[in-house]
Amino acid sequence: MLHTRMRPEDIIAQAMPGTWSAESRMLMVGDVFPDIWADSTVGGIEFHDWARGHYTIFFNHASAYSDVAEADMVALAQAQADFSAHGTRLMGLCQSDSLTERMWLDALEERAGVEIAIPVLSDEDGRIAEICGIDTQTRRSRMPKAKTFVIGPDLRILAVSAYAAAVRRSPQELLRMLAAMRAAGADA
């Protein structure tokens, strides 16, 4: 019997026909997060310059004005002091223009009574979402998706979570992961 070694992508393609290709590679733990530049709610940001030397939580919302997006932003803003104590910065991404995002955050601050000092990148054309492998809707499903990246001070990805956009993020879980990663020296 002849045994041959299969490439990992061939094994995956055989196990999941029609759902995976080498071109659809996603960012994974250990990868350096892309150096993206975009307009944001606080002006132009070059990601590597902004994030280098800090832990960073980078997350997206499928839609700014959704109940889940609003609840996430308020919860993350309320935990901002805890993230700062861990040397962690937060950055959001949404597929709308920065003026719309700024107006949304201002209205949200007023309604919730909390300052939201989290920059949100504008990604009107979906270019950043594509670079980061954040499909708000995949070819297999029309269900909106949310992704969260935990990035180390060296700009390497330490954790990635992906889930239905209807699921809220947990600041407590993100803080727990940060503490565990720091204790384990995961960013070393």
Contacts in CASP RR format, 6 or more apart in sequence:
PFRMAT RR
TARGET T0000
AUTHOR 0000-0000-0000
METHOD contacts of the structure
MODEL  1
MLHTRMRPEDIIAQAMPGTWSAESRMLMVGDVFPDIWADSTVGGIEFHDW
ARGHYTIFFNHASAYSDVAEADMVALAQAQADFSAHGTRLMGLCQSDSLT
ERMWLDALEERAGVEIAIPVLSDEDGRIAEICGIDTQTRRSRMPKAKTFV
IGPDLRILAVSAYAAAVRRSPQELLRMLAAMRAAGADA
6 14 0 8 1.000
9 20 0 8 1.000
9 21 0 8 1.000
9 22 0 8 1.000
12 20 0 8 1.000
13 20 0 8 1.000
13 21 0 8 1.000
19 140 0 8 1.000
26 133 0 8 1.000
26 160 0 8 1.000
27 33 0 8 1.000
27 34 0 8 1.000
27 132 0 8 1.000
27 133 0 8 1.000
27 149 0 8 1.000
27 157 0 8 1.000
27 160 0 8 1.000
28 157 0 8 1.000
28 160 0 8 1.000
29 157 0 8 1.000
29 158 0 8 1.000
29 159 0 8 1.000
29 160 0 8 1.000
30 156 0 8 1.000
30 157 0 8 1.000
30 158 0 8 1.000
31 156 0 8 1.000
31 157 0 8 1.000
32 155 0 8 1.000
32 156 0 8 1.000
32 157 0 8 1.000
33 47 0 8 1.000
33 51 0 8 1.000
33 56 0 8 1.000
33 58 0 8 1.000
33 132 0 8 1.000
33 149 0 8 1.000
33 151 0 8 1.000
33 155 0 8 1.000
33 156 0 8 1.000
33 157 0 8 1.000
34 47 0 8 1.000
34 131 0 8 1.000
34 132 0 8 1.000
35 46 0 8 1.000
35 47 0 8 1.000
35 48 0 8 1.000
36 46 0 8 1.000
36 47 0 8 1.000
36 121 0 8 1.000
36 128 0 8 1.000
36 131 0 8 1.000
36 132 0 8 1.000
37 44 0 8 1.000
37 45 0 8 1.000
37 46 0 8 1.000
37 47 0 8 1.000
38 44 0 8 1.000
38 45 0 8 1.000
38 121 0 8 1.000
38 122 0 8 1.000
38 123 0 8 1.000
38 128 0 8 1.000
39 45 0 8 1.000
39 97 0 8 1.000
39 98 0 8 1.000
39 121 0 8 1.000
39 122 0 8 1.000
40 91 0 8 1.000
40 98 0 8 1.000
40 101 0 8 1.000
40 119 0 8 1.000
40 120 0 8 1.000
40 121 0 8 1.000
40 122 0 8 1.000
41 98 0 8 1.000
41 101 0 8 1.000
41 102 0 8 1.000
41 105 0 8 1.000
41 119 0 8 1.000
41 120 0 8 1.000
41 122 0 8 1.000
42 119 0 8 1.000
43 98 0 8 1.000
43 119 0 8 1.000
45 91 0 8 1.000
45 119 0 8 1.000
45 121 0 8 1.000
47 91 0 8 1.000
48 155 0 8 1.000
50 89 0 8 1.000
50 91 0 8 1.000
51 89 0 8 1.000
51 91 0 8 1.000
51 151 0 8 1.000
51 155 0 8 1.000
52 153 0 8 1.000
52 154 0 8 1.000
52 155 0 8 1.000
53 152 0 8 1.000
53 153 0 8 1.000
53 154 0 8 1.000
54 87 0 8 1.000
54 88 0 8 1.000
54 89 0 8 1.000
54 152 0 8 1.000
54 153 0 8 1.000
55 86 0 8 1.000
55 87 0 8 1.000
55 88 0 8 1.000
55 89 0 8 1.000
55 150 0 8 1.000
55 151 0 8 1.000
55 152 0 8 1.000
55 153 0 8 1.000
55 178 0 8 1.000
55 182 0 8 1.000
55 187 0 8 1.000
56 88 0 8 1.000
56 89 0 8 1.000
56 90 0 8 1.000
56 91 0 8 1.000
56 149 0 8 1.000
56 150 0 8 1.000
56 151 0 8 1.000
56 152 0 8 1.000
57 76 0 8 1.000
57 83 0 8 1.000
57 88 0 8 1.000
57 89 0 8 1.000
57 90 0 8 1.000
57 91 0 8 1.000
57 148 0 8 1.000
57 149 0 8 1.000
57 150 0 8 1.000
57 151 0 8 1.000
57 174 0 8 1.000
58 91 0 8 1.000
58 92 0 8 1.000
58 93 0 8 1.000
58 132 0 8 1.000
58 148 0 8 1.000
58 149 0 8 1.000
58 151 0 8 1.000
59 72 0 8 1.000
59 90 0 8 1.000
59 91 0 8 1.000
59 92 0 8 1.000
59 93 0 8 1.000
59 146 0 8 1.000
59 147 0 8 1.000
59 148 0 8 1.000
59 149 0 8 1.000
59 169 0 8 1.000
60 92 0 8 1.000
60 93 0 8 1.000
60 94 0 8 1.000
60 129 0 8 1.000
60 132 0 8 1.000
60 134 0 8 1.000
60 136 0 8 1.000
60 146 0 8 1.000
60 147 0 8 1.000
61 68 0 8 1.000
61 69 0 8 1.000
61 72 0 8 1.000
61 92 0 8 1.000
61 93 0 8 1.000
61 94 0 8 1.000
61 146 0 8 1.000
61 165 0 8 1.000
62 69 0 8 1.000
62 95 0 8 1.000
62 136 0 8 1.000
62 144 0 8 1.000
62 145 0 8 1.000
62 146 0 8 1.000
62 165 0 8 1.000
63 69 0 8 1.000
63 94 0 8 1.000
63 144 0 8 1.000
63 165 0 8 1.000
64 94 0 8 1.000
64 96 0 8 1.000
64 100 0 8 1.000
64 101 0 8 1.000
64 104 0 8 1.000
64 120 0 8 1.000
65 104 0 8 1.000
66 165 0 8 1.000
68 146 0 8 1.000
68 165 0 8 1.000
68 166 0 8 1.000
68 167 0 8 1.000
68 168 0 8 1.000
69 94 0 8 1.000
70 108 0 8 1.000
70 112 0 8 1.000
71 168 0 8 1.000
72 168 0 8 1.000
72 169 0 8 1.000
73 105 0 8 1.000
73 108 0 8 1.000
73 116 0 8 1.000
73 118 0 8 1.000
74 108 0 8 1.000
74 112 0 8 1.000
74 114 0 8 1.000
74 116 0 8 1.000
75 168 0 8 1.000
75 169 0 8 1.000
75 170 0 8 1.000
75 171 0 8 1.000
76 83 0 8 1.000
76 90 0 8 1.000
76 118 0 8 1.000
76 169 0 8 1.000
76 171 0 8 1.000
77 112 0 8 1.000
77 114 0 8 1.000
77 115 0 8 1.000
77 116 0 8 1.000
77 117 0 8 1.000
77 118 0 8 1.000
78 114 0 8 1.000
78 171 0 8 1.000
79 171 0 8 1.000
79 172 0 8 1.000
79 175 0 8 1.000
80 90 0 8 1.000
80 117 0 8 1.000
80 118 0 8 1.000
82 171 0 8 1.000
82 175 0 8 1.000
83 89 0 8 1.000
83 90 0 8 1.000
83 171 0 8 1.000
83 174 0 8 1.000
83 175 0 8 1.000
83 178 0 8 1.000
86 175 0 8 1.000
86 178 0 8 1.000
86 179 0 8 1.000
86 182 0 8 1.000
88 178 0 8 1.000
90 118 0 8 1.000
91 118 0 8 1.000
91 119 0 8 1.000
91 120 0 8 1.000
91 121 0 8 1.000
92 118 0 8 1.000
92 119 0 8 1.000
92 120 0 8 1.000
92 121 0 8 1.000
93 120 0 8 1.000
93 121 0 8 1.000
93 123 0 8 1.000
93 128 0 8 1.000
93 129 0 8 1.000
93 132 0 8 1.000
93 134 0 8 1.000
94 101 0 8 1.000
94 120 0 8 1.000
94 121 0 8 1.000
94 122 0 8 1.000
94 123 0 8 1.000
95 123 0 8 1.000
95 124 0 8 1.000
95 126 0 8 1.000
95 129 0 8 1.000
95 136 0 8 1.000
96 122 0 8 1.000
96 124 0 8 1.000
97 122 0 8 1.000
97 124 0 8 1.000
98 120 0 8 1.000
98 122 0 8 1.000
101 120 0 8 1.000
101 122 0 8 1.000
105 116 0 8 1.000
105 120 0 8 1.000
108 116 0 8 1.000
109 115 0 8 1.000
109 116 0 8 1.000
121 128 0 8 1.000
123 129 0 8 1.000
128 134 0 8 1.000
129 135 0 8 1.000
129 136 0 8 1.000
132 147 0 8 1.000
132 149 0 8 1.000
133 147 0 8 1.000
134 145 0 8 1.000
134 147 0 8 1.000
135 145 0 8 1.000
136 144 0 8 1.000
136 145 0 8 1.000
136 165 0 8 1.000
137 143 0 8 1.000
137 144 0 8 1.000
137 145 0 8 1.000
138 145 0 8 1.000
143 164 0 8 1.000
143 165 0 8 1.000
144 164 0 8 1.000
144 165 0 8 1.000
144 166 0 8 1.000
145 162 0 8 1.000
145 163 0 8 1.000
145 164 0 8 1.000
145 165 0 8 1.000
146 162 0 8 1.000
146 163 0 8 1.000
146 164 0 8 1.000
146 165 0 8 1.000
146 167 0 8 1.000
146 169 0 8 1.000
147 160 0 8 1.000
147 161 0 8 1.000
147 162 0 8 1.000
148 159 0 8 1.000
148 160 0 8 1.000
148 161 0 8 1.000
148 162 0 8 1.000
148 169 0 8 1.000
148 174 0 8 1.000
149 157 0 8 1.000
149 159 0 8 1.000
149 160 0 8 1.000
150 157 0 8 1.000
150 158 0 8 1.000
150 159 0 8 1.000
150 160 0 8 1.000
150 174 0 8 1.000
150 177 0 8 1.000
150 178 0 8 1.000
150 181 0 8 1.000
151 157 0 8 1.000
151 158 0 8 1.000
152 158 0 8 1.000
152 187 0 8 1.000
153 187 0 8 1.000
154 187 0 8 1.000
156 187 0 8 1.000
158 181 0 8 1.000
158 186 0 8 1.000
158 187 0 8 1.000
159 177 0 8 1.000
159 181 0 8 1.000
180 186 0 8 1.000
181 187 0 8 1.000
END
